[in-house]
Amino acid sequence: MSRTNSAEAIARRKKREKEFGTKLKIRKLQTKNKRGRVTSTTSKKMSNIAGDTANRLRAESMTSTIKGANKGKLSTLGKGYKKSEKGLSDKATKRTAEISKARYPKMGTYKGKGKTTDTKTSTTTAKRGKSSIEAKNRARLGDARVDKLKAKNKDFQAMKKGKMTKAQFIEKYPNSQTAKKARMK
């Protein structure tokens, strides 16, 4: 029995071939478990840029492929693909930064560089190069207490390095944890 080559028969054959090709592609994208059941269907994406832009780039790449602009090259994404995607990425990053800045105006700013700290009673200024925690401690505890604690830490580090003996440190700071531990022994 021979095939009929009428226009209708050819159209039906092309339609069946197209459907078969589509089903084959879907089957390739499916993931199956040990029992042979389909667990998920993954879809291939071009990139993480917006859908309408991706569609526009695909259309550009198709037109450039039709014109023969990419003969001998591996990519069919168009001539200005990387440039346009970088531009879109930069715009998205900039827009995200603007939104974040509007939502959280104090986030990402360093308040302790030579500016006055805003507290109810204190108007001390943090010295340049000091951490924001130190500035908060100076506002909360006072300059004298923070300076004393910093000197104590400096002496403790000297004791650890061997520049000061443990007995000298305990004599200088009798209420320190090191002195309390030494009294317990």
N, C-alpha and C positions, 0 to 999 in steps of 0.2 A: 504494500500500500504506500503510495507516494504522498508527499506533502502537497497541500494545495498552496499556491503562492498568490492567492488573492490578497487585496489590500487589507481586508478585514482580518484574515488569518494572520498576516504579518503583524498587524497592530496588536492582536490578542497575544501572540507569541512574545512580542517585546514587553507587553504589560506583565506577563507571567515571569519573564526573565528579570524584570525590574523588581517585582515582589520577592522573587527568590533571592536576589542580591541583597535586598533590604533585610530579609529574615536571616540571611547568613551573617551580615554585619552585626545584627542584634545578638545572634548566638555567640559570636566571638567576644562580645563585650560582657556576656553573662558569666557569673561565677557560680560554680556548682559545688555542693558539699559531697561528702563521701558516698551518700546514697544516690547521687546523681540528680538531686533536686536543685532547682535554680534558687540561689539565696539572694543575689543582688545583680543589678545591671549597672555597670559603670558607664558614665558618659564622658567622652573625651572632650576636654575644654581647651581652647586655644591659649588663654591666659586668664589672669584675674582682673582684667579691665572690664569696664561696663559693657553690657550686652550689645547695646546699639552701636558702640564704637567697634566692638569685635566684628559685628555684622558688616559694618562699613569697610573695615580692613579686609575682611574676607572678599567682599565685592570688588575692592580695588585689586586684590591679588588675582582674582579670577579674570578680571579684564586685562591685567598685565600679562597673565599667562596666555590668554587668547591672542593678544597682540604679538606674543613671542618675545617679550622683553627678558624673560628669565631662561633662555635657552642655555643649557649646559650648567646651570646653577642648581643647587639642591633645594633652596627655598623657593616657595611659590607665594610668599606672603606679600610681595610687593616691594618696590624700591625703598620707600620711606617708612617701612614698618617699624624698625627700631627707633627711629627718630620720633615718630608719632606716639609710640607706646611710652617712650621716656617722657615726652611732653605731657601726656595724660597722667603718668605717675607723679610727675612734679606738681601738676595742678591739684591732684587728689591729696598729696601730702600737705601742700600749702593750705588747702581748704580745711583739712582736718585740724591743722594747727590753729587756724582762725576760730574754728568752732570750739576747740579745747580752751583757747584763751578767753573766749567769751563766757564759757560755762564756768571755768575755774581761773579767775583772774590772778589769784595769789600763788597758784601752783607753778613750780619751776623757777621761782624768783628767789634770789639769795638776799635775805633781809639784813644780814649782820654786817655788811661792809660799810662802816663809817656812818651808818644811819642811826637815828635814835629809835629805841625800842618802844613800842606803844603799850604802856601799862598804866594802871590807874594812878599810882603815886610816884613811880620812879621815872626819871628822864635820863638815865645813864646811857652813854654811847658805847657801842662795842668797838673795840680797837680793830684796825684793819688786819685781816689775816686770822682772826679768831673765829671759832665755830659758832653756829647759831645756838647750840646747846649752852656754850659758855656764856653767851650774851643773855640767854634766858636765866641761867643760874645767877649771873651778876644782878639781874633785875629782881630775882626772887630772894636770894640770900644776902646780897650786898657784896661790894668789892673786897672788903677786908677778909671775909670768910673764904671767898673763892681764891684770893691770893695765898691765904694760909694753906688751903688744900693743895694748891699747885706746888707750893714749897715742900709740903709733906711728901707729895708724889715724887718730886725731884730727889729728895733725900732717900726715899725708899728705893728708887732706881739706882742711886749711888751705892746703897747698901748691897743691892743685888750684884752689882759689878765689883764689889770689894773695895770701894773707895772709902767706905764708912763701915765700922763694925756694927754688929747687931746690938751690942750693949749701948753704944753711942746713940743709935736710933731710938732705942727704948727709953733712954734717959731724956732725949729731946722731946719725944712724943709718948708720954706715959699712958694716954688713953687710946692709943692705936690698937688695932686688932693684933698686931705682932706682939705688943707688950702684954696684952691680955692672954694670948696663947702661951707666952713665956712664963707668966705667973702660974698658969695651971699645971705646968710640968713639975 
